[in-house]
Amino acid sequence: MSDGWVSPSGGPNHTGEQPAYGTQAPPPQQTGQRPPPQYGAYGPVPPAGPPQGPPTKGGQPQYTAPPFRPMAPKPGVVPLRPLTLGDIFGGAFATIRGNPAATLGLALIVHLIVAVPTLAVTLFLKRVVFPNGLDLSSKSDTGGSNPDLLKVDLIAPAAQIFTYIGGIVLAGMLIVVVSDAVLGRRISMRETWTRIRPRLWPLLGLTVLLAALALLAVAVVVGIVVVAALTAGTVLAVVLGVLLGLGLLVGVFFLSIRLMLASPALVLEGIGPVPAIKRSWALTHHAFWRLLGISFLATLVAGTVSAVVGVPGSLLNLGGYATDGTGSVLLLVGGQLWTAVVSAAVAPFVTGTTGLLYIDQRMRKEGLDVTLMSAAASRDDAPR
């Protein structure tokens, strides 16, 4: 990847080439010289109170207007300065509107591909769990919830592992689209695939690494609870299990925010899974609550839309569990297709928000806005 996305540490990128324009450090200034002003850069904060000027006849200081500072340039979907919540959400929607083929179209293709193994796993689990079909009228022995519906709640997450993997790959693809949209460039699906293809294996490696860390944490908690049950009794094991379970949820929640920028860093900076995790940890330092609030709002918007629009797909899947034969397969296929369409509609907004948060953190911490200004200016000056 180029256009100034290489990290400030410098060095060759993943292709072995030197970083592109905008990534070299500026030459050192000689002593006594002031650096030239940069367009869109933030100037010093004026002192409090009215500015001091030459005294008037009455002996009172004369007010002078503050110096004019031009607005930050906006070559693409967001201005090149630290972003606000409105900038991030507006930029995500503008990216989708400006390039629906590489956002909605690409998301639909990925979710349709993922729907094939997801449907196969769903059919297998349905045959194993409901060999005689789903009984919607059954009750538990205590008169509580329908036990068959509880089994459906267990089947759905088990069949979504491929959706999770596809979501990681899609996030890597869409960050390429977002990065070009920030510079005012519209990219095609073919070019997106060409640029993301060398990063697919590192993306999958990052996915496997994060999943392995999560499974290791769960295994440690389960092991402690089992040992406590065998040595100290059931009551202590239950109490310990509840406390450790709550701690595990808090830890996973915390790490999900601190590591949310690993995928954009891996793709745009051309680094491996472990360096990407370190980059995300550094970029999210002292920004946890801001990132949490913005990502929570984005997830809430996408989740609300998915829950409302995805009702027909849930009904089709439920009907597929409750029937047998060809009708069951057709209903489950229809449910997976509907779910794929709904997921493709909301995924670009969520991934676009994450990508813009990555760019925003780099502008805040590393002055990426100045680098992107140079990149955008180079694009404008290039022969067409």
N, C-alpha and C positions, 0 to 999 in steps of 0.2 A: 504494500500500500504506500502511497505517496501523498503529495499535497500537504506535507507538514505534519503528518500524524505520528511520526516517529517520536518516541519518548525523549525527554531532555537529556538522557544519559548518552545519546548519540550512538555512533557505531553503525555498521552495516545492518540492513534490515534482513528479513527472512529470505530474500532472493539473492543475498550476497552483494547487492548494490549499495552504494552510499545513499544516505537520506536525500530526499528531493529538496527542492527549493524551500526556503523558509525555515530550515532546520539547523543551519549553521549559526554559531554564536557570532554576535556582532563584534567588530574589531574593538579593542580596548581604547577608551578615550584617554587622551593625554591630560596630564594634570593642568588644571586651570581652564579646561574647555568644558563647555556645557553640551550635553547631548542634544541633537536636533529634535524638535518636537515631532510627535507622531500623531497622525490623524486618528481621532477617536480615543486617544489615551486620556486617562484621568489625570487632571492637574491637581496641584496642592489645594487643600481646603482653606478658604479665606478665613482670616481671624474673625472672632465673634465681634458683634457691634458694627457700627457704621464705619466704612473705610475712611482712613485718614487722608485728607487731601490738603491742598494749599488753603490757608485760612481766608475767610471772607472778611468783608469790612467789619462785621459784627464780632469778629474773633471766633466764630464757630467754624468747625471743620466743614469743608465742602464735600458733599456726597458724590462719589463717582461710581458709575455702573460697573458691575463685575465684568471681567473679560469674557468674551464670547467663546464658548466651547462647542465645536460642531458635534452633531449627533454621531453615534457609532454607525459605520457603514453596514448595510444589510444586502449583501449580494444574493442571498438565498432566502431560506424560510425563517431564519432568526437573525436578529442583529448580532454583530460580533462584539459582544460585551457580556459580562456575567448576566445570566438569564433569570427572569422572574417566572413565577408559576404560569402566568398568562403567556409568556414567550414560549415556554416548553409545551404546553398543551396546544397553543396555536400553531407552533412549528410542527408538531406531530400531525395535526389535521392537515396543514398545508402540504406536508410531504405526501400524504395520501391523495389529496386532491390534485396535486401537480404531477404525480406519477402513479396512477392507479394500476398500470400494468405490472410495474416492478414491486408494488406493495400488495394490493389486494390479489392480483393475479398470481404472483409468486406464492403468497400465503395459501391460496386455494389449491394450487398444484401440490404443495408440500402436504397439506392436510388430506387431500384425496389419496396421495400415496400412502400416508400413515394410516388411513382408514382401512386399507386392505389387511395388514397384519392385526390391527385392532379388532376387526370383524371376525377374523379367524379365531383369535383367542376368546372372543365373546361367545362364539358358537360352541367352542370346545367346553368352556366353563358352564354354559347353559345346559349342555348335554350331561355334564357330570353332576351339577348341583340340582337341576330340575329334570330328571329323566322322565317324569310323568307330567311335566308342564307346571307352570306357576299357578298356585291356587290363591286368587286375590281375596277370597272370602274366609280363609282360615284364620284362626286366632290361636294365641299361645295358651298353654295350660292355665295360666293365671288370668287369662282374659285381657292381656295387654296387646302389644303391637303384633302385626302379622309377621310371623317368623320368616315367611318366604320373601317379604319385602326387605327384611333385614339382610337376607342373603344377596339380594340384588345390590344393596349398598356395598357389599363386600366384593361383588364381581366387577362393578364399574371401575373402582380404582386399580384393580389387578389388570384390567384390560387397557389401561391408559399409559402403560410404560412406554409404548411406542409413540404416543402423543407427546409425552415429555421429551423424548429424544428428538422428535421432529421439531418441537418448539425450540430446542437449543440450536439446532441447525438453522431454522428460520430466523432466529434472532441474529445469528451471525451474518446471514444474507442481508437482512434488512438494515443492519448498521452500515453496510456499504452504501445502500440507497440514501440513508439519512445523512451520511458524511458528505456525499456529493450534493445533496439538496441544500446543505448549509452553505456550500460554495456556489449555489445557483446553477448546478448542472443536473440535467435529467439523464438518468442512466437506464439502459434497457435490461430486460431479463437476461439476455444472452451475455451481456457484459458483466452483469452481477454474478452470474454463474462462473464466468471465466476468472473473476477476481476472487471469489470465495472458494473455488475448488481446491487450491493448495492449502487452505486452512481447515478443510473438513476434518481431517484426522486429528489435528490439535484440538478442534472443537469437541469431537467425540471423546478425546482423552480428558479434556476438562470435565465433561459430563460424568465420565466414569470415575474420575478422581473425587469429585464432589459427592457422588452417590456412595462411593466406598467410605468416605469420611462419615457420612450420615449413618450408614449401616454399622460402622465400627462403634459409633456413639451409642446406638440402640443396643448393640450386642453387649457393651460394657454395662449399661443400665440393667438389662435383663439378667446378666450374669450375677451382678451384685444382689438383685432381688432373690434370685434362686438360691444363692449361698446363704442369704439371710433367712430364707424360709427353712432351709435344711438345718441350720445351726441355732437360730434364735427364736423360731416359732413363726406362726402365720401372721399374728397381729403386727409384729414388728416389720415383717416383710411387706405387708400391705401398706403400712404407714411410710416405710422407706420407698416403696414403689411409687406412691402418690407424689412424694416430695421430689424424687429423682425424675419422675415423668414431667412434672411441672418445670423443673430445671432444664430438662432436655428440650422442652418446647420453647422456653425462653432463649436457650442457646441457639437452637436452629433458627428462630426468628431473628436474633441478633446477627448471626452469620449470613443469613440470606440478604440482609441489607449491606453488610460490609463487603460481601463478595459479588454484589449485583453488577459491578462494572468490569468483572473479569472477562466476560465474553466480548464486549466491545474492544477492550484493550488487546486481547489476543488476536482479533481479526485486523484491527487498524494498525497496530504497532508491530505485527509480525513476530510475536514472542510465543513462548511455549506455555503450557498449562500452569506450571508452578510460578514462573515469573508473572503471568497474568493475575494469579491470585494475590501475589505481593503487590502488584500495581493497584489492584482494586482496593486492597487494604490501605495503601498509602493515600489514594485519591479520596477515600471516604473518611479519612481521619478528620475529626472535629466537624463532621457534616452529617452525623448519623440521623439526628432528628429531622433535619430538612429533607434528606433523602427518604426517610421513612414516611413523612407526611405526603410528599409529592407522589411517591410510588403507591402509597395506600389509596390516595384519591384516584389515581389512574386505574388501579386494580378494581376499586369500587365501581367506577364508571363502566369499565369493561364487564365486570361480573354482573352488574345490574342488567345491562343490555343482553348479555348471554342468557341470564336466567329468564328474562321475559320472552325474548325471541326464540330461545331454545326449548320452550314448552312442547311444541309439536314433535321435536326429535325425542324428547323423553317419553312421550306417550307412545310413539312408534316402537321404541325399544321395550317399553313395558308390555305392549301388545305382542312383541316377538317372544318375550319370555313366557307369556301366558298361553301361547299356541304351539303347535307342532307342525312338522312337515314343511312344505314349500311356503305356506303362508308365513310361518315363523321366520324363515330366511329372508323373505321379501320385506317383512316389517323391520327386521334388524338392519338390513341393507339401507332401507329408507331412513332409519334413525341415524345411522352412521353418516350418510350423505348430508342430512340436514345439519348434524353436529359439525361436520367439516365446513360447511358453508358459513355457519354462525361463527365458528372459531376463526375462519379466515377473515371475517369482517372485523373482528375486534383485535386480532393479534397485531396488525401493523401499528395500532395506536399504542398498545402497551410497549412493544419493542421500540417504537419511535421515541416514546417518553424516556426509556432507559438509555437509548443512544444519545439523546440530547442532554440527559443528566451527566453522562460521561464527558461530553464536550464542555458542558457548563463547569464541571469540576476542574477540568484542565485549564479553562480560561481563568478561573478564580485562583488556582494554585500555581500555574506554570506560564501564564501569559500567552496561552494559545491563541487568543484573539488577534494579537499582533502578527503571529505566524500565518493565521488564516487570511488576514488582510493582504499580506504579501502574496499568498497563494491565489487569492481572488484577483488581485491586480495583475499577476502574471497570466492568468487565464484571459483577462480582458485585453492584454497587450499582445497575446499570441496571435499569429496570422491565422485567418480563417479560410 
